[in-house]
Amino acid sequence: MPFANFKIPAGTLTTEQKQQIITAATELYVDIYGERARATTLVLVEEVHDGGWGIGGDVLTLAKLQQTPGR
């Protein structure tokens, strides 16, 4: 079963945008594995609470993600 797991900052995408991710990921697997993959492709879009993740040992928040690089 093809599986894709997207983790996104909570509250940053609309229901429609999440649907776009699910549709696009499913289509990608179908392009690779053929139509047989459509019925078994699982796409999970998980919202991570603000401050609930990090990179390089630093906790990320929505405010940090929205900052212009170099500031």
Backbone torsions as a table, in degrees:
resi	resn	phi	psi	omega
1	MET	NA	120.6	174.1
2	PRO	-64.6	142.3	-176.4
3	PHE	-142.2	133.1	175.2
4	ALA	-130.5	136.7	-179.6
5	ASN	-127.3	114.0	178.9
6	PHE	-106.4	128.1	176.1
7	LYS	-110.7	124.8	-175.5
8	ILE	-129.2	153.5	174.8
9	PRO	-62.0	133.0	-178.1
10	ALA	-56.4	136.5	174.8
11	GLY	78.5	9.2	-176.5
12	THR	-97.2	-14.5	179.8
13	LEU	-123.5	146.7	175.4
14	THR	-80.4	168.1	175.4
15	THR	-58.3	-39.0	180.0
16	GLU	-65.5	-39.6	178.8
17	GLN	-67.1	-37.7	175.8
18	LYS	-63.6	-40.3	176.7
19	GLN	-61.0	-38.7	177.3
20	GLN	-61.4	-42.8	178.5
21	ILE	-61.6	-46.7	-178.9
22	ILE	-61.6	-46.1	-179.9
23	THR	-63.9	-46.4	-177.4
24	ALA	-65.4	-41.4	179.2
25	ALA	-65.5	-41.6	177.8
26	THR	-61.6	-45.5	179.7
27	GLU	-62.5	-36.3	177.5
28	LEU	-61.0	-47.1	178.0
29	TYR	-63.6	-39.5	177.8
30	VAL	-63.6	-40.1	176.9
31	ASP	-59.9	-36.9	-176.9
32	ILE	-82.7	-49.1	-172.6
33	TYR	-98.8	-10.8	-178.0
34	GLY	96.3	171.4	-174.5
35	GLU	-58.5	-26.2	-179.1
36	ARG	-60.4	-22.0	-177.5
37	ALA	-77.9	-20.7	-174.1
38	ARG	-56.6	-48.0	-173.5
39	ALA	-69.5	-19.5	-176.0
40	THR	-114.2	3.4	-179.4
41	THR	-77.1	125.2	178.6
42	LEU	-109.2	123.6	177.3
43	VAL	-121.1	124.1	-178.6
44	LEU	-116.2	122.0	175.9
45	VAL	-108.6	109.2	-177.1
46	GLU	-106.2	131.0	175.9
47	GLU	-92.1	125.8	179.4
48	VAL	-99.4	128.7	-179.4
49	HIS	-61.9	149.2	-179.7
50	ASP	-53.2	128.3	-179.4
51	GLY	81.8	4.2	-177.2
52	GLY	-93.8	17.1	178.0
53	TRP	-156.6	168.6	-178.6
54	GLY	-160.3	167.7	177.3
55	ILE	-136.4	133.9	176.6
56	GLY	61.7	29.5	179.2
57	GLY	84.9	-1.7	179.2
58	ASP	-103.6	133.4	175.9
59	VAL	-72.5	131.4	179.0
60	LEU	-99.5	140.7	173.8
61	THR	-126.0	163.6	178.4
62	LEU	-60.1	-37.9	178.8
63	ALA	-60.6	-42.3	178.8
64	LYS	-66.3	-39.7	-179.3
65	LEU	-66.0	-28.5	-177.9
66	GLN	-86.2	-7.9	179.9
67	GLN	-70.3	147.1	174.6
68	THR	-71.9	132.6	178.3
69	PRO	-54.6	141.8	178.1
70	GLY	92.1	-3.5	180.0
71	ARG	-95.7	NA	NA
